[in-house]
């Protein structure tokens, strides 16, 4: 079972990685498709939630 500090460290690293990974959909939505920044956040957050659901589930699973 992971200690709380380990979980926090992994979650923090995941958060930093997700910011970099989500730059691509945000760039596509704003620069290529031409959506405004605020409107582009909606599909980008859906994409991010879908991608990182399994990682967050693993981090917060009590059996880890």
HELIX and SHEET records of a PDB file:
HELIX    1   1 UNK A    4  UNK A   27  1                                  24    
HELIX    2   2 UNK A   28  UNK A   32  3                                   5    
HELIX    3   3 UNK A   37  UNK A   60  1                                  24    
END                                                                             
